[in-house]
Amino acid sequence: MLMAHPAVLNNLVEQYETLELLHAEAGTPEVRERMDDIARTLCVATGTRDVDVALVAARHRLPGARPEDDSLLTA
């Protein structure tokens, strides 16, 4: 599987998080459509099918990411 460059993943994660905030404040169709586009791109870039899983996978590939799986850690 091809791996996206960490800079690309970082940019996608930042865009998605920003759009998520915009959608929460002003859920326009344009913002929703752009979020869907970024979500699909994240899924393709990480080899996943769910945006939440894609976000976790992308964050784990970024410089400074912890090697542990966050889902296994207890609060």
The first five atom37 places (N, CA, C, CB, O) and aatype in JSON, in Angstrom:
{
  "aatype": [12, 10, 12, 0, 8, 14, 0, 19, 10, 2, 2, 10, 19, 6, 5, 18, 6, 16, 10, 6, 10, 10, 8, 0, 6, 0, 7, 16, 14, 6, 19, 1, 6, 1, 12, 3, 3, 9, 0, 1, 16, 10, 4, 19, 0, 16, 7, 16, 1, 3, 19, 3, 19, 0, 10, 19, 0, 0, 1, 8, 1, 10, 14, 7, 0, 1, 14, 6, 3, 3, 15, 10, 10, 16, 0],
  "atom_mask": [
    [1, 1, 1, 1, 1],
    [1, 1, 1, 1, 1],
    [1, 1, 1, 1, 1],
    [1, 1, 1, 1, 1],
    [1, 1, 1, 1, 1],
    [1, 1, 1, 1, 1],
    [1, 1, 1, 1, 1],
    [1, 1, 1, 1, 1],
    [1, 1, 1, 1, 1],
    [1, 1, 1, 1, 1],
    [1, 1, 1, 1, 1],
    [1, 1, 1, 1, 1],
    [1, 1, 1, 1, 1],
    [1, 1, 1, 1, 1],
    [1, 1, 1, 1, 1],
    [1, 1, 1, 1, 1],
    [1, 1, 1, 1, 1],
    [1, 1, 1, 1, 1],
    [1, 1, 1, 1, 1],
    [1, 1, 1, 1, 1],
    [1, 1, 1, 1, 1],
    [1, 1, 1, 1, 1],
    [1, 1, 1, 1, 1],
    [1, 1, 1, 1, 1],
    [1, 1, 1, 1, 1],
    [1, 1, 1, 1, 1],
    [1, 1, 1, 0, 1],
    [1, 1, 1, 1, 1],
    [1, 1, 1, 1, 1],
    [1, 1, 1, 1, 1],
    [1, 1, 1, 1, 1],
    [1, 1, 1, 1, 1],
    [1, 1, 1, 1, 1],
    [1, 1, 1, 1, 1],
    [1, 1, 1, 1, 1],
    [1, 1, 1, 1, 1],
    [1, 1, 1, 1, 1],
    [1, 1, 1, 1, 1],
    [1, 1, 1, 1, 1],
    [1, 1, 1, 1, 1],
    [1, 1, 1, 1, 1],
    [1, 1, 1, 1, 1],
    [1, 1, 1, 1, 1],
    [1, 1, 1, 1, 1],
    [1, 1, 1, 1, 1],
    [1, 1, 1, 1, 1],
    [1, 1, 1, 0, 1],
    [1, 1, 1, 1, 1],
    [1, 1, 1, 1, 1],
    [1, 1, 1, 1, 1],
    [1, 1, 1, 1, 1],
    [1, 1, 1, 1, 1],
    [1, 1, 1, 1, 1],
    [1, 1, 1, 1, 1],
    [1, 1, 1, 1, 1],
    [1, 1, 1, 1, 1],
    [1, 1, 1, 1, 1],
    [1, 1, 1, 1, 1],
    [1, 1, 1, 1, 1],
    [1, 1, 1, 1, 1],
    [1, 1, 1, 1, 1],
    [1, 1, 1, 1, 1],
    [1, 1, 1, 1, 1],
    [1, 1, 1, 0, 1],
    [1, 1, 1, 1, 1],
    [1, 1, 1, 1, 1],
    [1, 1, 1, 1, 1],
    [1, 1, 1, 1, 1],
    [1, 1, 1, 1, 1],
    [1, 1, 1, 1, 1],
    [1, 1, 1, 1, 1],
    [1, 1, 1, 1, 1],
    [1, 1, 1, 1, 1],
    [1, 1, 1, 1, 1],
    [1, 1, 1, 1, 1]
  ],
  "atom_positions": [
    [[0.85, -1.18, 0.0], [0.0, 0.0, 0.0], [0.89, 1.24, 0.0], [-0.96, 0.0, 1.23], [1.89, 1.3, 0.72]],
    [[0.54, 2.21, -0.79], [1.25, 3.48, -0.79], [0.93, 4.23, 0.49], [0.87, 4.33, -2.02], [-0.19, 4.2, 0.99]],
    [[1.94, 4.91, 1.02], [1.76, 5.67, 2.25], [1.84, 7.16, 1.93], [2.83, 5.28, 3.32], [2.75, 7.6, 1.24]],
    [[0.88, 7.9, 2.42], [0.89, 9.35, 2.23], [2.0, 9.97, 3.06], [-0.49, 9.97, 2.6], [2.31, 9.49, 4.15]],
    [[2.59, 11.02, 2.55], [3.63, 11.75, 3.28], [3.03, 12.35, 4.55], [4.28, 12.86, 2.38], [1.89, 12.82, 4.52]],
    [[3.78, 12.35, 5.66], [3.25, 12.92, 6.9], [2.76, 14.36, 6.76], [4.3, 12.87, 7.96], [1.8, 14.75, 7.43]],
    [[3.4, 15.16, 5.92], [2.95, 16.54, 5.73], [1.56, 16.58, 5.1], [3.95, 17.32, 4.85], [0.74, 17.44, 5.43]],
    [[1.3, 15.66, 4.19], [-0.01, 15.58, 3.54], [-1.05, 15.14, 4.58], [0.02, 14.59, 2.34], [-2.14, 15.72, 4.65]],
    [[-0.72, 14.13, 5.36], [-1.64, 13.67, 6.39], [-1.94, 14.77, 7.4], [-1.08, 12.44, 7.1], [-3.09, 14.96, 7.79]],
    [[-0.91, 15.48, 7.83], [-1.1, 16.57, 8.78], [-2.04, 17.63, 8.21], [0.26, 17.21, 9.15], [-2.92, 18.13, 8.91]],
    [[-1.83, 17.97, 6.95], [-2.69, 18.97, 6.3], [-4.14, 18.49, 6.24], [-2.18, 19.27, 4.89], [-5.05, 19.27, 6.5]],
    [[-4.35, 17.24, 5.89], [-5.7, 16.7, 5.81], [-6.38, 16.69, 7.17], [-5.68, 15.29, 5.23], [-7.55, 17.05, 7.29]],
    [[-5.65, 16.27, 8.21], [-6.22, 16.24, 9.56], [-6.59, 17.66, 9.99], [-5.22, 15.61, 10.56], [-7.68, 17.88, 10.54]],
    [[-5.7, 18.62, 9.76], [-5.99, 20.0, 10.14], [-7.2, 20.55, 9.39], [-4.77, 20.89, 9.88], [-8.06, 21.21, 9.98]],
    [[-7.28, 20.27, 8.09], [-8.43, 20.73, 7.31], [-9.73, 20.12, 7.84], [-8.24, 20.37, 5.83], [-10.73, 20.82, 8.0]],
    [[-9.7, 18.82, 8.11], [-10.91, 18.15, 8.58], [-11.36, 18.73, 9.92], [-10.68, 16.63, 8.7], [-12.54, 19.0, 10.12]],
    [[-10.42, 18.92, 10.84], [-10.76, 19.46, 12.15], [-11.32, 20.88, 12.04], [-9.54, 19.46, 13.07], [-12.27, 21.23, 12.75]],
    [[-10.74, 21.7, 11.17], [-11.25, 23.05, 10.96], [-12.65, 23.02, 10.37], [-10.3, 23.84, 10.03], [-13.54, 23.75, 10.82]],
    [[-12.86, 22.18, 9.38], [-14.19, 22.06, 8.77], [-15.21, 21.51, 9.76], [-14.13, 21.16, 7.54], [-16.38, 21.88, 9.71]],
    [[-14.76, 20.64, 10.65], [-15.66, 20.1, 11.67], [-16.17, 21.23, 12.57], [-14.93, 19.02, 12.53], [-17.35, 21.27, 12.92]],
    [[-15.29, 22.14, 12.93], [-15.69, 23.3, 13.72], [-16.64, 24.21, 12.94], [-14.46, 24.1, 14.18], [-17.64, 24.69, 13.48]],
    [[-16.34, 24.44, 11.69], [-17.21, 25.28, 10.85], [-18.58, 24.65, 10.7], [-16.58, 25.51, 9.48], [-19.6, 25.34, 10.73]],
    [[-18.61, 23.35, 10.53], [-19.89, 22.66, 10.36], [-20.73, 22.76, 11.63], [-19.67, 21.18, 9.97], [-21.95, 22.89, 11.58]],
    [[-20.05, 22.69, 12.77], [-20.77, 22.8, 14.05], [-21.37, 24.2, 14.21], [-19.83, 22.49, 15.22], [-22.44, 24.35, 14.78]],
    [[-20.66, 25.21, 13.7], [-21.14, 26.59, 13.84], [-22.07, 27.01, 12.71], [-19.96, 27.54, 13.9], [-23.1, 27.65, 12.96]],
    [[-21.73, 26.67, 11.49], [-22.54, 27.07, 10.33], [-22.57, 25.91, 9.35], [-21.96, 28.37, 9.65], [-21.82, 25.89, 8.38]],
    [[-23.44, 24.96, 9.6], [-23.49, 23.75, 8.8], [-24.02, 23.95, 7.4], [0.0, 0.0, 0.0], [-25.09, 23.45, 7.05]],
    [[-23.26, 24.7, 6.59], [-23.69, 24.94, 5.21], [-23.41, 23.71, 4.35], [-22.97, 26.18, 4.63], [-22.54, 22.91, 4.69]],
    [[-24.13, 23.57, 3.26], [-23.88, 22.43, 2.36], [-22.45, 22.42, 1.8], [-24.88, 22.46, 1.21], [-21.88, 21.35, 1.58]],
    [[-21.88, 23.6, 1.58], [-20.52, 23.68, 1.05], [-19.51, 23.11, 2.04], [-20.17, 25.13, 0.71], [-18.59, 22.39, 1.66]],
    [[-19.68, 23.45, 3.32], [-18.77, 22.95, 4.35], [-18.93, 21.43, 4.47], [-19.05, 23.63, 5.73], [-17.93, 20.71, 4.57]],
    [[-20.17, 20.95, 4.46], [-20.42, 19.51, 4.56], [-19.81, 18.77, 3.37], [-21.93, 19.23, 4.63], [-19.22, 17.7, 3.55]],
    [[-19.94, 19.32, 2.18], [-19.39, 18.69, 0.98], [-17.86, 18.63, 1.06], [-19.83, 19.45, -0.28], [-17.26, 17.61, 0.72]],
    [[-17.24, 19.71, 1.5], [-15.78, 19.74, 1.63], [-15.32, 18.74, 2.71], [-15.29, 21.18, 1.99], [-14.3, 18.07, 2.53]],
    [[-16.07, 18.65, 3.81], [-15.74, 17.67, 4.85], [-15.8, 16.25, 4.29], [-16.71, 17.81, 6.05], [-14.92, 15.44, 4.57]],
    [[-16.81, 15.97, 3.5], [-16.94, 14.64, 2.88], [-15.76, 14.35, 1.95], [-18.27, 14.54, 2.1], [-15.25, 13.24, 1.92]],
    [[-15.35, 15.37, 1.18], [-14.19, 15.21, 0.29], [-12.92, 14.9, 1.08], [-13.99, 16.48, -0.56], [-12.17, 13.99, 0.72]],
    [[-12.69, 15.66, 2.13], [-11.5, 15.45, 2.96], [-11.57, 14.07, 3.64], [-11.36, 16.57, 4.03], [-10.57, 13.37, 3.73]],
    [[-12.75, 13.7, 4.1], [-12.92, 12.4, 4.75], [-12.57, 11.26, 3.79], [-14.36, 12.23, 5.27], [-11.87, 10.32, 4.16]],
    [[-13.06, 11.35, 2.55], [-12.75, 10.32, 1.55], [-11.25, 10.27, 1.27], [-13.53, 10.58, 0.25], [-10.67, 9.19, 1.15]],
    [[-10.63, 11.44, 1.17], [-9.19, 11.51, 0.91], [-8.4, 10.91, 2.07], [-8.75, 12.97, 0.67], [-7.44, 10.18, 1.86]],
    [[-8.81, 11.21, 3.3], [-8.16, 10.63, 4.47], [-8.28, 9.1, 4.46], [-8.77, 11.2, 5.76], [-7.32, 8.4, 4.76]],
    [[-9.46, 8.61, 4.12], [-9.66, 7.16, 4.08], [-8.76, 6.51, 3.04], [-11.14, 6.83, 3.79], [-8.15, 5.48, 3.3]],
    [[-8.68, 7.1, 1.87], [-7.82, 6.56, 0.82], [-6.35, 6.63, 1.26], [-8.02, 7.33, -0.51], [-5.6, 5.67, 1.07]],
    [[-5.95, 7.76, 1.83], [-4.55, 7.96, 2.23], [-4.11, 7.03, 3.35], [-4.34, 9.39, 2.65], [-2.93, 6.74, 3.49]],
    [[-5.07, 6.56, 4.15], [-4.72, 5.69, 5.28], [-5.16, 4.24, 5.08], [-5.36, 6.23, 6.54], [-4.88, 3.39, 5.93]],
    [[-5.84, 3.95, 3.97], [-6.28, 2.59, 3.71], [-7.4, 2.13, 4.62], [0.0, 0.0, 0.0], [-7.5, 0.95, 4.96]],
    [[-8.26, 3.08, 5.01], [-9.38, 2.77, 5.9], [-10.7, 3.08, 5.2], [-9.27, 3.56, 7.22], [-10.71, 3.59, 4.08]],
    [[-11.8, 2.78, 5.89], [-13.12, 3.04, 5.3], [-13.99, 3.94, 6.16], [-13.84, 1.75, 5.06], [-15.12, 4.27, 5.78]],
    [[-13.48, 4.34, 7.3], [-14.24, 5.16, 8.24], [-13.39, 6.37, 8.61], [-14.65, 4.35, 9.51], [-12.21, 6.23, 8.91]],
    [[-13.99, 7.55, 8.6], [-13.21, 8.76, 8.83], [-12.61, 8.81, 10.24], [-14.08, 9.99, 8.61], [-11.51, 9.31, 10.42]],
    [[-13.32, 8.29, 11.22], [-12.76, 8.29, 12.58], [-11.52, 7.4, 12.65], [-13.81, 7.81, 13.59], [-10.53, 7.77, 13.28]],
    [[-11.58, 6.25, 12.02], [-10.43, 5.35, 11.98], [-9.31, 6.0, 11.17], [-10.83, 3.97, 11.37], [-8.14, 5.89, 11.52]],
    [[-9.67, 6.67, 10.08], [-8.68, 7.34, 9.24], [-7.96, 8.44, 10.02], [-9.36, 7.94, 7.99], [-6.75, 8.61, 9.89]],
    [[-8.69, 9.19, 10.83], [-8.07, 10.25, 11.63], [-7.08, 9.66, 12.64], [-9.15, 11.07, 12.37], [-5.99, 10.2, 12.82]],
    [[-7.45, 8.57, 13.29], [-6.54, 7.92, 14.24], [-5.31, 7.41, 13.5], [-7.26, 6.75, 14.97], [-4.18, 7.63, 13.94]],
    [[-5.52, 6.74, 12.38], [-4.4, 6.2, 11.6], [-3.48, 7.32, 11.13], [-4.92, 5.39, 10.4], [-2.25, 7.19, 11.2]],
    [[-4.05, 8.42, 10.66], [-3.24, 9.54, 10.19], [-2.42, 10.13, 11.33], [-4.13, 10.62, 9.56], [-1.24, 10.42, 11.17]],
    [[-3.06, 10.33, 12.47], [-2.35, 10.91, 13.62], [-1.2, 10.01, 14.08], [-3.32, 11.14, 14.79], [-0.16, 10.51, 14.53]],
    [[-1.37, 8.7, 13.98], [-0.31, 7.78, 14.4], [0.86, 7.77, 13.43], [-0.87, 6.37, 14.53], [1.95, 7.31, 13.78]],
    [[0.66, 8.26, 12.23], [1.74, 8.32, 11.25], [2.47, 9.66, 11.27], [1.2, 8.06, 9.86], [3.46, 9.84, 10.56]],
    [[1.99, 10.59, 12.06], [2.63, 11.91, 12.13], [3.86, 11.87, 13.02], [1.64, 12.97, 12.63], [3.92, 11.07, 13.96]],
    [[4.83, 12.73, 12.74], [6.02, 12.79, 13.6], [5.62, 13.08, 15.05], [7.01, 13.86, 13.09], [4.78, 13.95, 15.31]],
    [[6.22, 12.36, 15.98], [5.94, 12.57, 17.39], [4.78, 11.76, 17.91], [0.0, 0.0, 0.0], [4.45, 11.84, 19.09]],
    [[4.14, 10.98, 17.04], [3.01, 10.15, 17.49], [3.52, 9.05, 18.4], [2.24, 9.55, 16.27], [4.63, 8.54, 18.23]],
    [[2.7, 8.7, 19.36], [3.06, 7.62, 20.27], [2.87, 6.29, 19.56], [2.23, 7.67, 21.58], [1.95, 6.14, 18.76]],
    [[3.72, 5.32, 19.85], [3.56, 4.02, 19.2], [2.41, 3.19, 19.74], [4.83, 3.24, 19.33], [1.99, 2.23, 19.09]],
    [[1.87, 3.54, 20.91], [0.78, 2.76, 21.48], [-0.53, 3.09, 20.79], [0.67, 3.02, 22.98], [-0.71, 4.19, 20.26]],
    [[-1.44, 2.15, 20.81], [-2.78, 2.33, 20.28], [-3.62, 3.02, 21.37], [-3.42, 0.96, 19.84], [-3.82, 2.44, 22.44]],
    [[-4.1, 4.24, 21.11], [-4.87, 4.99, 22.09], [-6.1, 4.24, 22.58], [-5.29, 6.32, 21.5], [-6.53, 4.43, 23.72]],
    [[-6.67, 3.38, 21.75], [-7.89, 2.69, 22.15], [-7.62, 1.67, 23.25], [-8.52, 2.0, 20.95], [-8.56, 1.22, 23.91]],
    [[-6.38, 1.31, 23.45], [-6.03, 0.33, 24.47], [-5.67, 0.99, 25.8], [-4.89, -0.53, 23.99], [-5.54, 0.31, 26.82]],
    [[-5.5, 2.3, 25.79], [-5.12, 3.0, 27.0], [-6.35, 3.37, 27.82], [-4.3, 4.25, 26.66], [-7.38, 3.74, 27.26]],
    [[-6.25, 3.27, 29.1], [-7.36, 3.66, 29.97], [-7.11, 5.05, 30.5], [-7.55, 2.67, 31.13], [-5.97, 5.46, 30.68]],
    [[-8.19, 5.77, 30.75], [-8.07, 7.14, 31.23], [-7.78, 7.18, 32.7], [-9.34, 7.9, 30.94], [-7.65, 8.27, 33.27]]
  ]
}
